[in-house]
Amino acid sequence: MHLADQFLNSISHERDQDVNQTEKLLNSLPLTKLVKAGYAITNLNLENLRTGLGGKIYLELGPDNAIDQEITRGDLKVGDIVIIAPVKSKSKDESHCNGVVFKMSSQQLVVSIEESMEEEAVKLYSSRLYVLKTTNTITYQRMESSMRKLKEIQSLKGNSIVQYLLEGKPFHASAPDSTLKFYNESLNDPQRQAIKFALSNEISIIHGPPGTGKTYTLVELIQQLVERGQRVLVCGPSNVSVDTILERLAKVLPGNSLIRIGHPARLLERNLVHSLDVLSKTGDAGAIVKDISKEIDQTIASIKKSRSFHDRRVGWKTVKDLRKELRQRERKVINDLIMESRVIVATLHGSSSKELLSTYNAIPELFDTLIIDEVSQSLEPQCWIPLISHQQSNIGKLVLAGDNKQLPPTIKTEDDKKVQKLLGTTLFDRLEKQYGDSFKQLLTIQYRMNKEIMSFASQEMYNSKLIADKSVATQRLTDLPGVDVNEDTEVPLIWYDTQGDDFPESSNEDEEIAASRSNENEALLLQDHISKLVSSNVPQEVIGVISPYSAQVGLVKKLIYEKYPRVEVSTVDGFQGREKEVIILSLVRSNDNFEVGFLKDDRRLNVAITRPKKQLCVVGNMETLERSRVPFLEHWAHWSEENAEIRYPDINDLL
């Protein structure tokens, strides 16, 4: 069976599972529980309707000040698909809109809706509203569309990149340019090698373990490609992943040469100035677009006030005509901006946006190189979206960057092992299995962790190839200004071993949402360690608490928030890509059967133990790990007995 057919079957199954799970949850829970679980935001008012890019309408929602001064954000993020409806009713008949979260802050939530929903949206003005997260079926549709085209488009078979990805074309490395001059002179040898290799070969993987400066490497590579006259498309699986690279690129690429498609999730000024939405409304050409948008918004405002059916009908006709003119003007402004740019940054999904694809009406080929960052967090069919959408460009170079030893993309399917295996194998994994290290470049010098913290991850996950740069190798918490020197601040590796009966786990089987586990006495223990650190003058904001279990995260937040509001508490998954001076890791699992649940995923644990710079403090039952029959956990427990400072807490000291 063609790979595309296998993916089509798996994507269809995965979408059905995702939709069913979400609908079951949304239909069975009252709004209050959906808010508590992070799926919904309530008590909002519609403050404004305005005209956005590409015929989109923006609903600007703010907190209902009679109830709250700020928006409680839950788990909603930019790019999520949502329903906006009145709080009074969850009935499908009442006015409601579907849209995409475009922008978020504590004061405003902006949702982008289609023009066809505009009249429905106007009816929401007088109601208190809620916003409910739902399944993003659009991403599934884009993946399916890409897979169908992959089967059908014959010209793709002549593309060299596609031949590597589909037909196992033999790879022969080209000699790197030994005279290359680097913009960033502080790059280390492995980073320089990776850049030289990527510049001289059609396909390459930059493997960046934690703290090895993968983003700095990509920024230099992009500068080198631009210098050679190339136009580069840079993609990642999420808004956060592409904003990380956008922030760094913004420092080295001038003005309109860098464009972000879609709205940045992080509302930093230096990101916004590169947003296509912002750029298209500035400058002389943008001013005309802005004027028409303003006229549309004023007409809608007058429709809202009008009580005459005839006036409203005339008003909507005016809006329709103005929108037509707006689209024509806008298309020209956008085309000009895209043609002027050298680097375009978008999510994998956003790479197939209408704004980008319509440029092919004016230019036969748009991109020379495609770079996919965080490829190990992307489903392979997602990675095909930019390749297929821009097949007309006949892209000549593909650079993949990521770390397949960290967390993979989330798979919702639970009832089909084949689907789990196919979708759980990333493009990085598949190419590594097929080509080995023939075009993979490993970055080996890390600038985050003390060498003792780094050591186990290096040994188990990276064949002992990671090296701590001398600037971080022996760093301690006591290097921070004002921190006291004592047994709690001098040690880089501490393990509070909770074996015995005093630290049992408990399961909060909230079947309506998702079963999770917690460990109350472990939470008391980590609170005690925070207290020791803070009283040694370690600032709260440099401390992070992580756990694989969301129930433990909730418990710890409740326990410490009042006293230590600036200590960040998160799931391990939510902390991928982040770092802190100190990480306290709560393992939770402690039971007579030595069951470890999803602690057995070595990639999740690798993420957990590579977040700290100067101290890793583990709170957990060593015996549970040693007797779990999971080799990685057994190795870690035995290694820690030899290399960490083991402490045996007495629960009576904490109660």
C-alpha positions in Angstrom: 0.0 0.0 0.0 1.3 3.5 -0.9 2.5 5.4 2.2 -0.1 8.1 1.4 -2.9 5.5 1.6 -1.6 4.2 4.9 -1.6 7.8 6.2 -5.1 8.5 4.9 -6.5 5.5 6.8 -4.7 6.5 9.9 -5.6 10.2 9.8 -9.2 9.3 9.3 -9.2 7.0 12.3 -7.3 9.5 14.5 -9.7 12.3 13.6 -12.7 10.2 14.4 -11.2 9.2 17.8 -10.3 12.9 18.5 -13.8 14.2 17.6 -15.6 11.4 19.5 -13.5 12.0 22.7 -14.0 15.7 22.5 -17.7 15.6 21.8 -18.3 13.0 24.6 -16.6 15.4 27.0 -18.3 18.6 25.7 -21.8 17.0 25.7 -21.6 15.3 29.1 -20.1 18.1 31.2 -21.8 21.3 32.5 -20.1 24.6 31.5 -18.6 25.1 35.0 -16.7 21.7 34.7 -15.5 22.6 31.2 -14.1 25.8 32.5 -12.4 24.0 35.4 -10.9 21.5 33.0 -9.5 24.3 30.8 -11.8 23.6 27.8 -13.8 26.8 28.1 -13.7 30.5 29.1 -16.9 32.1 30.4 -18.2 35.5 31.4 -17.1 37.3 28.3 -18.7 40.2 26.4 -18.4 41.0 22.7 -16.7 44.4 22.7 -16.2 44.9 19.0 -16.4 43.4 15.5 -13.8 44.4 13.0 -12.6 43.5 9.5 -9.4 41.5 9.3 -7.1 40.0 6.6 -8.4 37.9 3.8 -12.1 38.6 4.4 -12.0 37.4 8.0 -14.0 39.1 10.7 -12.4 39.5 14.1 -14.6 39.2 17.3 -12.9 41.1 20.1 -14.1 39.7 23.4 -13.3 41.1 26.9 -14.0 40.1 30.5 -17.5 40.9 31.9 -16.2 43.5 34.4 -19.3 42.9 36.6 -17.8 39.4 37.3 -14.1 39.6 36.6 -11.4 42.1 35.6 -9.3 39.6 33.7 -9.9 36.6 31.3 -9.1 33.3 32.9 -7.4 31.6 30.0 -7.7 27.9 30.7 -5.9 25.7 28.2 -6.9 27.7 25.1 -4.2 28.9 22.8 -3.7 30.8 19.6 -4.9 28.6 16.7 -7.5 26.6 18.6 -10.9 26.1 17.0 -13.7 27.4 19.2 -17.5 27.9 19.5 -18.7 31.3 20.8 -22.2 31.2 22.3 -24.4 32.9 25.0 -23.9 31.5 28.5 -27.6 31.1 29.1 -28.0 28.3 26.6 -25.9 25.4 25.3 -28.6 24.8 22.7 -27.6 24.5 19.1 -30.4 26.8 17.9 -29.3 29.9 19.7 -27.0 32.3 17.9 -23.4 31.1 18.0 -20.2 31.3 15.9 -17.3 29.0 15.1 -13.9 30.5 14.8 -10.2 30.3 15.4 -8.4 31.9 18.4 -6.3 34.7 16.8 -4.9 36.5 19.8 -5.0 36.2 23.5 -4.2 38.3 26.5 -5.6 38.7 30.1 -7.7 41.6 28.8 -8.8 40.5 25.3 -9.6 37.3 23.4 -9.8 37.8 19.6 -11.5 35.1 17.5 -11.4 35.1 13.7 -14.6 34.0 12.0 -15.7 33.6 8.3 -17.5 36.5 6.6 -20.6 34.3 6.3 -21.1 34.3 10.1 -21.1 38.0 10.4 -24.8 38.5 10.8 -24.9 35.8 13.5 -22.0 37.5 15.3 -23.8 40.8 15.5 -26.6 39.1 17.5 -24.1 38.2 20.3 -23.6 41.8 21.4 -26.2 41.8 24.1 -25.3 38.5 25.7 -22.8 37.2 28.3 -20.7 34.7 26.3 -18.6 31.6 26.7 -15.9 30.3 24.4 -15.5 26.5 24.1 -12.5 24.7 22.6 -13.5 22.0 20.0 -11.6 19.6 17.7 -9.4 21.2 15.1 -10.7 19.2 12.1 -9.2 21.7 9.7 -5.7 20.4 10.4 -6.9 16.8 9.6 -8.5 18.1 6.4 -5.2 19.7 5.3 -3.2 16.5 6.1 -5.7 14.4 4.1 -5.7 16.8 1.2 -1.9 16.7 1.1 -1.8 12.9 1.2 -4.3 12.7 -1.7 -2.2 15.1 -3.7 0.9 13.1 -2.9 -0.6 10.1 -4.6 -2.0 12.1 -7.6 0.6 14.7 -8.6 2.9 13.0 -11.0 5.4 16.0 -11.2 6.2 15.4 -7.6 8.1 12.2 -8.5 10.7 14.3 -10.3 11.5 16.3 -7.2 14.8 15.2 -5.5 13.5 15.8 -2.0 10.4 13.7 -2.6 12.7 10.9 -4.0 14.6 10.8 -0.7 11.4 10.8 1.4 9.4 8.3 -0.6 11.7 6.2 -2.9 14.8 5.8 -0.7 17.0 7.6 -3.2 20.7 6.9 -2.3 22.4 9.8 -0.5 25.9 10.9 -1.3 27.2 13.8 0.8 28.7 16.8 -1.0 31.9 18.4 0.3 31.3 21.4 2.6 32.6 24.8 1.8 35.7 25.2 3.9 36.0 29.0 3.3 32.5 29.8 4.7 32.4 33.0 6.8 29.9 33.0 9.7 27.7 35.9 10.8 27.7 34.6 14.4 31.4 34.0 15.3 30.5 32.4 18.7 29.1 29.2 17.1 30.9 26.0 18.2 32.4 23.4 15.8 29.4 21.0 15.8 27.1 23.9 15.0 29.4 25.1 12.2 29.6 21.6 10.8 25.8 21.2 10.7 25.5 24.6 8.9 28.1 23.7 6.3 26.6 20.3 5.7 23.1 21.8 5.3 24.3 24.4 2.8 26.1 21.8 0.6 23.4 19.0 0.6 19.8 18.7 -0.6 18.6 17.1 2.6 19.9 17.2 6.2 18.7 16.7 9.8 20.1 18.9 12.5 19.7 16.9 15.7 19.6 19.3 18.7 19.5 17.7 22.2 18.5 20.0 25.1 20.5 23.2 25.4 22.7 22.7 22.3 21.7 25.9 20.5 19.6 24.4 17.7 17.7 27.7 17.2 21.0 29.7 16.9 22.2 27.2 14.4 19.1 27.6 12.3 19.2 31.4 12.4 22.8 31.3 11.0 21.8 28.8 8.4 18.9 31.0 7.3 21.2 34.1 7.1 23.6 32.1 4.9 20.8 31.0 2.6 19.4 34.5 2.2 22.9 35.8 1.4 22.9 33.2 -1.5 19.7 34.8 -2.9 17.4 32.1 -1.7 13.8 32.5 -0.4 13.3 30.3 2.7 10.0 28.9 4.2 10.5 28.1 7.9 7.8 25.9 9.5 7.0 24.3 12.9 4.1 22.3 14.3 2.8 25.0 16.6 2.6 28.8 16.9 5.0 28.7 19.9 7.6 26.7 18.0 7.6 29.2 15.0 7.5 32.2 17.3 10.7 31.0 19.1 12.6 31.2 15.8 10.8 34.3 14.7 12.1 36.2 17.8 15.7 35.3 17.0 15.4 36.0 13.2 13.8 39.4 14.0 17.2 40.5 15.5 19.2 39.7 12.3 16.8 40.2 9.4 15.7 43.7 8.5 12.1 44.9 8.1 10.0 43.3 5.4 12.5 40.7 4.5 11.0 38.6 7.3 7.2 37.8 7.4 5.1 35.8 9.8 2.0 34.2 8.3 -0.8 33.9 11.0 -0.8 35.7 14.2 2.1 35.3 16.7 1.1 33.5 19.8 3.5 35.6 21.8 2.5 39.2 21.5 6.0 40.7 21.6 6.4 43.9 19.6 9.3 42.5 17.6 7.1 39.6 16.5 4.1 41.7 15.6 6.1 44.0 13.3 6.7 41.0 11.0 3.1 39.8 11.0 1.5 39.9 7.5 -1.7 41.1 9.1 0.1 44.1 10.6 2.3 44.8 7.6 -0.7 44.8 5.2 -2.3 47.6 7.1 0.8 49.9 7.4 2.6 52.0 4.7 0.9 53.8 1.8 -0.7 50.7 0.2 -1.9 49.5 3.6 -3.5 52.8 4.4 -6.1 52.3 1.6 -6.9 48.8 2.9 -7.2 50.2 6.4 -9.6 53.0 5.2 -11.9 50.5 3.5 -11.8 48.2 6.6 -12.7 51.2 8.7 -15.7 52.1 6.5 -16.9 48.5 6.7 -16.6 48.5 10.5 -18.5 51.8 10.7 -21.3 50.5 8.4 -21.6 47.4 10.6 -21.8 49.6 13.7 -24.7 51.6 12.1 -26.5 48.3 11.2 -26.2 47.2 14.8 -28.0 50.4 15.9 -30.6 50.4 13.1 -34.2 49.1 13.9 -35.3 49.3 10.2 -35.2 46.0 8.3 -34.8 48.0 5.0 -31.8 50.0 6.3 -30.2 46.9 7.7 -30.5 45.1 4.3 -29.1 48.1 2.4 -26.3 48.3 5.0 -25.3 44.6 4.5 -25.3 45.1 0.7 -22.9 48.1 1.2 -20.7 45.9 3.4 -20.7 43.1 0.7 -19.6 45.6 -2.0 -16.9 47.1 0.2 -15.6 43.7 1.1 -15.2 42.8 -2.6 -13.1 46.0 -3.1 -11.1 45.3 0.0 -10.2 41.8 -1.1 -8.9 43.0 -4.5 -6.8 45.8 -2.8 -5.6 43.4 -0.1 -4.5 40.7 -2.6 -2.1 43.2 -4.3 -0.7 44.5 -1.0 -0.1 40.9 0.3 1.4 39.7 -3.0 3.8 42.7 -3.0 4.9 42.0 0.6 5.4 38.3 0.0 7.5 39.0 -3.1 9.6 41.5 -1.2 10.3 39.0 1.6 13.2 36.6 1.8 12.1 34.5 4.8 8.5 33.4 5.5 7.7 31.8 8.9 4.4 29.8 9.4 3.1 26.8 11.1 3.0 23.6 9.0 -0.7 24.1 8.7 -0.4 27.8 8.0 2.1 27.2 5.1 -0.9 26.3 2.9 -2.7 29.6 3.6 -4.6 31.4 0.8 -2.4 34.5 1.1 0.8 32.4 0.3 -0.7 30.2 -2.4 -2.3 33.1 -4.3 1.2 34.5 -4.9 1.7 31.7 -7.5 -0.6 33.7 -9.8 2.2 36.3 -10.0 5.4 34.2 -9.7 6.1 30.7 -10.9 8.4 29.6 -8.0 8.3 31.0 -4.5 10.7 29.0 -2.3 14.1 27.4 -2.7 14.5 25.9 0.8 12.1 24.4 3.3 13.2 24.2 7.0 11.0 22.3 9.4 11.8 23.0 13.1 10.7 20.7 16.0 10.1 18.0 13.4 10.0 15.4 16.2 6.8 17.0 17.6 5.1 16.9 14.2 3.0 14.1 12.6 4.7 13.1 9.3 1.5 14.0 7.3 1.8 17.6 8.7 5.3 17.8 7.3 4.0 17.1 3.8 1.6 20.1 3.9 4.3 22.7 2.9 6.0 20.3 0.5 2.7 19.6 -1.3 1.2 23.1 -1.1 4.4 24.5 -2.6 5.1 21.7 -5.1 5.1 24.4 -7.8 8.3 25.8 -6.2 10.0 22.5 -6.8 11.8 23.0 -3.5 15.5 22.0 -3.8 16.6 21.8 -0.2 15.0 20.4 3.0 16.4 20.9 6.5 14.7 19.1 9.4 15.6 20.1 12.9 14.5 18.6 16.2 15.3 15.9 18.8 13.6 12.5 18.6 14.7 11.7 22.1 12.2 14.2 23.5 8.4 14.0 23.5 6.7 13.0 20.2 3.4 14.4 18.9 0.3 13.5 20.9 -1.7 10.6 19.4 -5.4 10.4 20.4 -6.0 6.8 19.1 -6.1 4.2 21.9 -7.7 1.3 20.1 -5.4 0.6 17.2 -1.8 -0.2 17.6 -1.0 0.1 13.8 -2.4 3.7 13.8 -0.4 4.5 16.9 2.8 3.1 15.4 2.4 4.8 12.0 1.4 8.2 13.3 3.8 7.9 16.3 6.8 7.5 13.9 7.9 11.0 12.9 9.7 11.9 9.7 12.9 12.2 11.7 12.5 8.6 13.0 11.7 7.2 9.6 14.6 8.9 7.8 17.0 7.9 10.6 15.9 4.3 10.4 16.4 4.3 6.6 19.5 6.5 6.2 21.2 6.2 9.6 23.5 9.1 10.3 24.3 9.7 6.6 22.7 13.2 6.6 22.1 13.7 10.3 24.3 16.2 12.2 24.3 16.0 16.0 24.9 19.1 18.1 27.0 17.9 21.0 27.9 20.9 23.2 25.2 22.0 25.6 25.0 25.4 27.4 22.2 24.7 29.9 23.0 22.0 32.5 25.7 21.4 35.1 27.6 18.3 33.8 26.3 16.1 36.7 22.7 16.9 35.7 23.5 16.3 32.1 25.4 13.0 32.6 22.6 10.4 32.8 20.6 11.8 29.8 23.8 11.9 27.7 24.7 8.3 28.6 21.3 6.8 28.0 19.8 8.9 25.2 22.7 10.4 23.3 25.4 7.6 23.4 27.5 9.7 25.9 28.1 12.3 23.2 26.8 15.4 25.0 29.4 17.7 26.5 28.8 20.5 29.0 30.4 23.7 27.9 32.9 24.9 30.4 30.7 28.0 31.1 28.0 25.7 32.7 29.8 22.5 33.6 30.4 23.2 37.3 27.7 25.9 37.9 25.8 25.7 41.2 22.8 27.6 42.7 25.4 29.3 44.9 26.6 31.2 41.8 23.4 33.2 41.8 23.8 36.6 43.5 23.0 36.6 47.2 22.2 32.8 47.5 23.5 31.2 50.7 26.0 28.4 50.6 24.5 25.3 52.4 23.6 21.7 51.8 20.4 22.6 49.9 22.1 25.0 47.4 25.5 23.5 46.8 24.3 20.1 45.5 23.4 19.8 41.8 21.5 16.5 42.2 19.2 15.7 45.1 16.8 12.7 45.4 14.2 12.5 48.2 13.6 8.7 48.2 10.0 8.2 49.3 10.0 4.3 49.5 8.0 2.8 52.3 4.3 3.3 53.2 4.3 7.0 54.0 4.1 8.4 50.4 1.3 6.5 48.7 -0.1 7.6 45.3 -3.8 8.2 44.9 -5.9 8.1 41.8 -8.5 10.8 41.2 -10.8 8.8 38.9 -12.7 11.8 37.5 -14.0 9.7 34.7 -15.8 12.7 33.1 -12.5 14.4 32.3 -9.5 12.1 32.5 -8.1 9.9 35.3 -4.9 11.2 36.7 -2.7 10.5 39.8 -1.4 12.5 42.6 0.7 12.1 45.8 -0.2 14.4 48.6 2.9 13.7 50.8 5.2 14.1 47.9 3.6 17.6 47.4 4.4 18.4 51.1 8.0 17.3 50.6 8.6 19.4 47.5 7.0 22.4 49.3 9.5 21.8 52.1 12.4 21.9 49.6 11.0 25.1 48.1 10.9 26.6 51.5 14.6 25.7 52.2 15.6 27.2 48.8 13.6 30.4 49.3 15.0 30.9 52.8 18.5 30.5 51.3 17.6 33.5 49.0 17.0 31.5 45.9 14.4 33.7 44.0 11.0 32.0 43.5 10.9 32.8 39.8 14.0 30.6 39.1 12.3 27.5 40.6 10.1 25.2 38.5 8.0 22.3 39.7 7.1 19.6 37.1 5.3 16.3 37.2 4.1 13.9 34.6 0.6 14.0 36.1 -1.9 16.9 35.8 -3.6 15.9 39.0 -0.3 16.4 40.9 0.2 19.7 39.1 -3.2 20.9 40.3 -2.6 19.7 43.9 0.9 21.4 44.1 -0.5 24.7 42.6 -3.2 24.7 45.3 -0.7 23.9 48.1 2.1 26.4 47.3 0.4 29.2 45.4 -0.4 31.5 48.3 3.1 31.3 49.8 5.1 30.9 46.6 3.1 32.5 43.8 6.1 33.0 41.5 7.2 29.4 41.5 6.1 27.9 38.1 4.2 24.6 38.3 3.6 22.6 35.1 3.3 19.1 33.6 6.4 17.7 32.0 4.8 17.9 28.6 3.9 21.6 29.1 7.5 22.4 30.0 9.2 21.0 26.9 11.5 23.6 25.4 11.8 25.5 28.7 14.4 25.7 31.4 14.8 26.9 35.0 17.7 27.3 37.4 16.1 24.7 39.7 13.7 21.9 38.7 11.8 19.9 41.3 10.4 16.7 39.7 7.6 14.9 41.4 7.3 11.4 40.1 4.1 10.5 42.0 4.1 6.7 41.4 4.4 4.7 44.6 2.4 1.4 44.9 2.7 -2.2 45.9 2.6 -3.5 42.3 5.5 -1.2 41.2 3.4 0.2 38.3 4.8 3.3 36.7 2.2 4.2 34.0 3.5 6.6 31.5 6.7 7.2 33.5 7.9 4.3 31.3 8.3 6.6 28.3 12.0 7.4 28.4 11.4 10.5 26.2 9.1 12.1 28.7 11.6 11.5 31.5 14.4 12.8 29.3 12.5 16.1 28.9 12.0 16.2 32.7 15.6 15.7 33.8 17.1 18.1 31.1 15.1 21.2 32.1 17.3 22.4 35.1 20.5 24.4 34.8 21.9 24.3 38.3 19.9 21.8 40.4 17.7 18.8 39.8 15.7 17.7 42.8 13.7 14.4 42.3 11.0 13.4 44.7 10.0 9.8 44.2 10.0 6.2 45.2 13.3 4.5 44.1 12.0 1.0 44.8 9.1 1.5 42.5 11.5 2.4 39.7 14.0 -0.3 40.5 11.3 -3.0 40.4 9.2 -1.6 37.5 10.8 -3.9 34.9 11.4 -0.9 32.8 15.2 -0.8 31.9 15.4 2.9 31.5 13.9 3.5 35.0 16.0 0.8 36.6 19.2 2.3 35.1 18.2 5.8 36.3 17.5 4.7 39.9 20.8 2.7 40.1 22.7 5.5 38.5 21.2 8.1 40.9 22.1 5.9 43.9 25.7 6.3 42.8 25.6 9.9 41.6 22.9 11.9 43.4 22.7 12.9 47.1 20.0 10.6 48.4 17.8 11.9 51.2 15.4 9.8 53.3 12.6 12.0 54.5 10.4 11.5 57.6 6.8 12.3 56.9 6.3 13.4 60.6 8.7 16.3 60.0 6.3 17.6 57.3 2.9 17.2 59.0 
